[in-house]
Amino acid sequence: MNRASSSTPRAVAHSLSRKVVRARPFSCTLRCRAAAAEATAETHDIVVIGGGPAGCTLAAALGERRLGYRVNKSQLTSCQPFCTASNTAISSTHKVTLLEASSMAKLADWALSPGEYSNRVSSITAENVAFLSGQSHWHRYIGVWGHLDATRARGIEEMQVWDGLSDARITFNSPTLDSHDPFSPQSAIPIASTSSTRSPNIALMATLVENLNLQRACMRVLEGAKNFDLVDNKKVLSITSDASGWPVIEVGSGVEGEPTRKVRARLLIGADGFNSPVKTYSNIESFGWAYNNQGLVASLHISPAEMGIGMTTAWQRFLPEGPIAFLPLSDTASSLVWSTTPELAKAIKQLPLELMTRLVNSAFTLPYSSLSSFLSLLTSVNRPTDSELSDSLEALVAPLEAASLYEVDSIPEESPPKIESIQPGSVAAFPLRLSHVDSYLGMPRGGNDLRTALVGDAAHTIHPLAGQGLNMGLGDIQSLVKTLETAVQNGGDVGSYNSLKSYPRARYIPNHALLSACDHLASLYGSQLSPVVWARSTGLEIINELDSVKALLMGGAGAKTKGRGAGAWGLVADGIESVGQGVRMAKMVGGMALGQVMNRFGGRLAGRR
């Protein structure tokens, strides 16, 4: 990235943006008339809006960290020298409040029948597992990971990613990682041991977790925490400023005549998604665009004959319409994330579950020419009946079945286990977009600090192809909490712009680089032009043969517990394209040695770490 063009967040945002994407209008002057007289606002130190995975994790981090709300003192010996005991004076002067529009009681009661899974799943990198488990370099208290239901998560040892047009492939696996990393989170993850095929001595690249499982774990951490207040089942009705510039949040049911509650915040943090009321109150713009894609999700059940086979491997095939991913959750279940056009997403959702199951299997195994012909039928004006569609798909799949590709002893390594069924009620779709705000902090107004900050999807949204959405938010949370700790330790005001400005300095550029890289990958694999397909396929195959390069890439992408830099996905995107183009150019000019091509790429890799 050109440093000259990235000197300010706004300049960086403009370097990526095609147009301004504004959040859904939110009236910061909306008033719900209450029968009772207007209540006096309660003053809290830190107010977090949004009880999703990011908001719950932030509340847990603030509640368990050195801001001092709940500490297991038996952990202090093992934590040294990375942490010290909580300061009760800090605890008594900093109150944290979590505001959520829906009922959080559902998390305590959350329970699905055995074998059933939620369709919203996140991949948590090893670096963020270390943060959640309290084993990262600077964070030892949060302890969320120990409250997860370990039977409902799956450690990933390998990733198989391939081109749907050329079948060029790259494989990332645990032996590529540094098995001697002293901060390996393996001891904190009994989760993956539930796999019947996992080696106990192999480090994990990531762990797949249902979002609700993570949220419930965070709330368990906060049970009984002092100086923590949960306000749920209440909508944000307005956000205004008082005379000193502090934000005042009014919450209530939104029903006329019902009482409301006002909370005055020293610091207001928006973990409230793309349509963030905090972002709107702060007059922060978002730059980016909507993709012509929707993310189709579902919970999958695996054929009993194949239970456990390949179920510590994440599989992703890049199709021109968008990538399709198979993300294992247990020996018998997996999560589907299929990025495709809105028309196809709608058509696929309308299929009977039995036919949809066969289509998902085919999307991982059929040659694209055959798959494309079937997808065209789904969106045609004269769409065939479900029975006719079933016959058409059967005719395409029959040659593969005749070759016994789905028999247990002959399952090809390049495809995931066969799906037996799709969980009823689990199929859903959501729009995909790229966005990045021009600032993570509200800028001072009229001589007063605005006292607002954004984290997670409120600050940025990303294409799901790399599974980095929640990981970016967790990175924001780590940085923001560390910033707040520094302010408290120095006797500063946690809401002042000067106390907070190190947070965007640490996060904006890395997040922007990741957004840009994933957008580049989506564009690169959306092309069917022969030169582009050839270049990306050649680059992918060459990088796949270089374990040292893959180790650097995965380390930078968070597959190790110690971060190696945020540019790894950019290097993946650039490397796939530039290495392939380099080989092509070498052939045109008489044959540059492969070593020279890779030396040039290696130099770029070293320079961007």
N, C-alpha and C positions, 0 to 999 in steps of 0.2 A: 504494500500500500504506500502511496506517495505521502511521505511525512508532511510535506508542505500543504497538502490538501486535507490533512487530518488533524490540524492543530486545535480544532474545536469540535465538540460533538455535532453541532449543526452542520459544519462542513463535511464531516464524515457521513452523516445521514444523507446529505444531498449527493454525495458521491455514489450512493447505492440507489437512491430513489428515482423512480420514473414519474411518480405523482404523489401528491399528499393524500394520505388516507386518514380521514378524521373519524374519531370515535363516535358512536351513537350519541346524539345530543342528550345531555343530562342537565337538567335545570338545577343550578346551584342556588336558586332563589325560591324553589318550590316550597310551598308551605301547606302542611296538613292541619286544618283547623281543629284544635283540641277543645274539648268542653271545659277542661280545667284551665286555670291561668298558666301562662308560659313558665315552665320550670327553670330554675337556675341551673346553668351548665355545670356538670361535674368536671373537675380537672384531673386528667390522667397524663402520665408522662409520654407513653408510646401507645398509639392506637393503630392497630392493623385492620384494614378492611379486606375481607375475603378469607373464607375458611376452606379453600381448596388445598391441594397438596403444598403449594408454596406458602400460603398464609399460615397453615397449621404448622409447617416446619419452622417458619420464622418465629411464631409464638413459642414453640417448644425450645428453640435455640435461645430466645430471650429469657425464657422462664428457667432454663437449666444452667445457663452460662454464668459467667462471673458478674452479670448484673444481679445474680444472687437470689433467685426465688426458691429453688429447691435443689439441694445438693446431697448426694449420697456420700457421707463423709468416709465410709468404708472404702471408697474408691481412691481417696487422696493419695495413699501410699503408692499405689500402682501408677497413678497419674504423674507423679513427679518424674522429671523436672519440668514437665510441660504445663502444669497448672498449679494454682494455689487455692486455698480455701476461699469460699465466698465472703465478701465483705458485707456484713449485715447492715452497715450504714447505707451502702448502695441499695441494698434490698428494700430498706425502709423508705427510700426517697424516689424510687422509680417503679411506677405502676404500669403494667402492660394490659391492654384491653384488646380482645379479638372480636370484631363485629362480623356477623354472617347473616345473610338474608334467610337462609333455610335453617331447619332444625338440626343441630349437631347431635341430638339424642339418637338419631338414626345410626350414627357411627357406633355407639355403644351396643346397639341392638343388631348391628350388621352381621348377618349370617346367611350363607347360601347352602343349599343342599350339597352333600358330598359330590364332588365331580363337577359342580357348576361354578362358573367364574364370571366376574364383571367384565364388560367389554372395554373398559378404559384401563389400560396398562401402561406402565412406564419402564423404560430401561434405565437403571441407575448405574452409572460408571463406578469402577472400583474406587476412584478418587472421592466420589460423593458418598459411597458406602462408608469409607473411613470417616468422613464428616458425620454421618448419621449415627455411626456406632460409637463415636467419641474417640476414634483412634487416629485422627489426623494430627498434623504437626502442632497445631495451635488450639485445637478444639477437643476437649476430653470429657465434657460434661453432658452433652445432649442426650445420648443414650436411647434415641428413638429406635434404632435397629433391633435392640433386644426386646422390644414390645411388639414386633411384627409377628403375625402368624406364620411361622417358618414353613408350614406345610403348604402354604399358598404362594410360594415364590420359588424361583428357579435360577440358579447360577448358570451363567453362560461361559463355556470353555472355548467355543469356536464360532466364527462367523463365516458363512459361505455367501458370497455376493457374485452374481454373474449377469452378463449382458444377455437380454432376451433375444437379440437378433443374431449375435455371433457366438454365443455361449462362452466367450472369454470370461475368465473367472479369477477372483482373488480370494484367498483363504487366510483369515486371521485366526490364530489359535493361541492357547495359553503358553505353549513352549516358546512363543515369540516374546513373551513378557519376561521381566526380570524376576525370577523366582526367589532371589535373595533380597528383595526389597524388605527392609526391616519394618516397614509399616504395612505389610500385607494384611488385609482385613480377613484372612481366612478364618482366624480363630473367632471372629465375631459373626461368622456366617455358617451356622449349622444348617442353614436353608438348603444349600445345594446337596447336602448329604442324603436328601430324600431321593435322589436319583439312583436308580439301580445300576447305572452304567458309569457313574462319575468316579474318577480316581481321586482319593482323598489328598493326594500330594500335589495336585495341579491347582495353580492359582486361577482365579476367576477374572474374566474380562469385565463382566457386568452382571447385574441381577435384575430379573424381570419381576415386577411387583404390581399388583392391582393398586390403583390410586386410593381406593377406599381402605385397603389394608394399611397403607402408609399414613393416611389421615387418622385412622383409629389409633395407630401407634403413637402419633404425636399427642393426641388428646389423653391417652393413658399416661404419658409423661407429665402432663399438666394437671392430672388429678390431685387435688389437695394443695396445689402450688400456692404460696403466699403471693400477695400483690399481683395476682392475675385475675382478670375479670372476663368472663365469656358472655357476650350479648348476642344471642342467636334468635332466629325467627323474627328478625326485625330488619326492615328495609332501610336503606339510606334515603331519607327524604330530602335532605339539603345539606350542603356544606357551605358555610359562610365564614367570614373573618370577624373577629371581635375588634375592639378598639386598638389592641396592641398587635394585631396581625395574626393572632393564633387561630388556627382553624377550629370551627365549632361544628360538630356533626350532629344532625338531628335524625333520630331513628324512630321507627314505629311501624305499625301494620299497614299504614297507608289508607286505612278506613276512616272516613270523616267522623269526628266525634270521639275517637279513641285517643287515649293519652299518648304522648310522645316522650322521648328521653333525649337529653342533650349532653354531649360529651365534648369537652374542650381539650385539645391535644397539644402538648408541647412538641410532639413529632407525630405526623400522620403518614402512615405508610400504605400505599396502594398495592395490594396483592390481589386485585379485583378484576383481572382479565383485560382483554383488548378494549372493551367498552367501559373503561375505568372511570368512575365518578371522581376519583382523586386526580387522575390525569386531566379531566375536563376542568375541574376547579383550579388546577394549577396552570391552565392555559398552555399545556404542552402538546405540541403537534406530533403526529406519527407520520413517518415516511415509508412508502412501500407500495405494495399492490396485492390484489387478490389473484391467486392462481386459478386457472381454468381446471381445477381439480377439486375433488372431494375425497376425504379419507373414509373409506368404507371399513368398518370394524365389526368383528364377530368373535364369539368364543367357539373354539373347535374341539371336537372329541376325536381321539385317535383310534384307529383300528386296533382291537385287542391283540391281534397277531403281531403288531409292531410296537407295542407299548415299551417305552424306554429307548427304542432305537433312534439315535440321532436327536434325543430330546434334551441334550445340553448344547445344541447347536442352533444359532439363529440363522435363518435362511432368507435371502432377499434376491428377487429377480427383477432386473430393470426392464420394464416393457415401455414401448414408446408412449403409451397413455399415462404411465407412472409406475413406480415400483410396487411390487406385492411382497409382503413380508410375513413369514411364519415365525412366531415368537413363542417358544415353549414355556409352559407354566408348571407342568408336572410330567410324569411319565405317561399320562393319559390325556392331557389337555394342552391346548395352545391358543394363542391370540392371533387373530388375523388383522393386518393393517394393509389395505389395498388402496393406493392412491390412483384415482382414475378420473375420467371426465364426469361432469355432473349427469350427463345423459346416460352413461353406462352405469354409474352408481345407482341411479333411479331404477334402471331396467334390471340390474342384478338384485336389488332389494325386493323386487316384485316376484322373483322366481320362487317356486316351491323350494323348501329347504333341501330336499333330496337332490334336486337338479342343481341348486347352488353349490352343494357339497361337491358334486362331480365337476362342476365348472372350476372351483377353487383348486382341486387336484390337478385339473388339466392346465390351469394357468401356470403351474410350476413345471409341467413336463412336456406339454405339446410344443412342437415347433411354432414359432410365432406366426408363420403364414397360415397354419391351420387354426390357431387360436383367434387370429384376426378375422378370419372368415366367419367364425361363430359370433364374435363380438359384434360384427356388422349386422348380423341377423337380429340381435337384441334391440338395436336402435333403428332398425329399418322402418319405413313408413308402414309397410304391410308386414308387421311383425308376425312371425309364425305363432301358432298355439304352443302352449307348454309341451304338449305331447310331441309336436313336430320338432321343437327345439331339442327335446330329449333324444329323439331319433338322430338328429343332425350331430349332436355331440357324441353320441354313441358311435357313429360312423367314423368320426375323427379319432376317437380314443381306441377303437377296436384294434388297430395295428399294434399299438403299444401293449395292450393287454395280451394280445396274441404272443408277443415276445416275452411275456411273463415279467414285465418290469415291476409289477406290484407284488410279486411273490417275495416272501420274507428273505429268502436266501439270495435274491437277485435284485434287491432294491438298489438303484444306482446311487452312488455316493453324492451325485450332484443334485439330488432332489430330496425334499423333506419326507418324513413318514406320511403314509396315506391317511387322509382324513375320512373318518367313518360317518360323522354327522356334525351338524351345526346346532348349537344350543338354541332352542326356541326363545324368541324375545331378545336375543343378543345382537341382532343385526341392526346397525345404525350407520349414519353418515354425517359428516360435518365438513364445512367449507375449509379450505386451506388458504392461508395468506402469509405473506412476509410483511413484517412491519418493524419499525424501530423508531422510538421517540427521539426527539432532538436533544432531550436532557433527561437525566434520571432524577433530578432535583427540581423543585419549584424555585424559580428565580426570585430574589428579593423584590418587593414592591414598596414604593413609597418610603424607603428607609427601613422597612420591616422585613425580617426573614419570613418566607412563605411557610417554612416548616413542613414540607412534604417531600416524600421520596417514593420511587416506584421500583418494584421488583417483579421478576417473572414475566408472565404474559402481558401485564400492564405496561411493561417497558419494551417488550419484543415478542414477536411470534415468528415461527420458523417452519419450513417444510419438514414433515416428520421422517424423511428418508434416512436420516442419520440417528434418529432417536435421541436428539439432544435438547428438546424443548424444556423438560423439567430439569435436566442437568444444568442448563443455563441459569434457570431460576435458583437452583441450589447454590450455584457459584455466586450469584448475586447476594444470597442470604449470608453465606460465609463472609463475604467482603463487608457487607453492611453491618453485621453484628460485630465484626472486628473493629470497624470504624467507630461504632458506638462505645465499645469497651474502651478504646483509646480516649475518647472524649470524656467518659466518666472518670477514668483513671487520672486524667489531667485536670479534673475539676471543671470541665467545659459544659456547655449547654447542648444536650443531645439533639435539639431541634435547629440549632443555628447552621447557617450555610457554611461557615468556616469549619465547623466540626464535621460536617458531612461531605465536604468536597473531595476527600480522598476516595470515597466510594465510587463515583463515576470515573475518576481517573484510573482506578484499578480495573473496572469492568467494561467500560464503553467500547474501547478498541478491540479487545478479545471477542466480545459478543458480536460486534459488527463484522469482524473477519469471519466468524463462523456462519453468520447469516449469509454473507456474500458467497462463501464456499459452497454451502448447501444449495443456494440458488443456482450457482454455476453447475453443480452436479445435476440438478434437475433439468436444466437447459441442455446440458451435454448429452444426457441419456434420453431426452425427448426427441432428438433428431434421428431421422432415418436416412439421411444423406450418406451415401457410400463412403466418401472420404472421411467423414466424421466418425462413422461406425468403425472404419478400419483403424483410424488413429487411436480412438479410445480403447479399442480391443487390444491393439498391440501394446499400448502403454500399460494396460491392466495386467496383461500376461507377463510382461517384463518385471513389473514391480512385484508380482506374485512370486517370482523366483528369488527375490532378495529379502531374506529374513531380517537382516540388519535394518534395512529401510522400513520394513513393515513394523519392526519393534519401535522405531522412532515415531512413526505415524500413530501407532496405537497409544504410545505413552503420551503424546501430545493431545490425543483425543480423550484422555481420562481413563484409559484401561489399566493404568497403574495408579497406585495410591498417592504418588507424589506427582504433581502436575509438571509436564515438560514443555508447556507453552500452549497457546490457543490456536496456533496456525495449522494444526495437523490436517483438518479437513480441507483447508485451502490447498495444502500440499497434495492431498489425495486428488482433488479436482484438477489442479494444475499439472500434477505429475502424470496422471492418466492421459491427459491430452498432449502435454508437451513432449513426453517421452515417445509416445507414438508418432507425433509429428517429426520429432528428431530423427527417429529411425527412418521414416519415410524420406526426409530430406537427405539423410546420409546415403541412402540408396541412389537418390537422384544425382548426387555429386560424386559418386564413385565409391561409396562405402566407408563411412566413418566407423571405426570400431565401436562395438556396443559399450565397451568400457568407457570410451570418451563421452558417449551420450550420458551414461549414468554418472560419470564424474561431474558433468555439468549440473545434472539434477541434484546430485549429492551436495554440491556447493551451495545451491539454492536452499536445500534443506537445512544445512548447517547455519546459513545466514539468517533463516527465519525462525529458528528455535528460540 
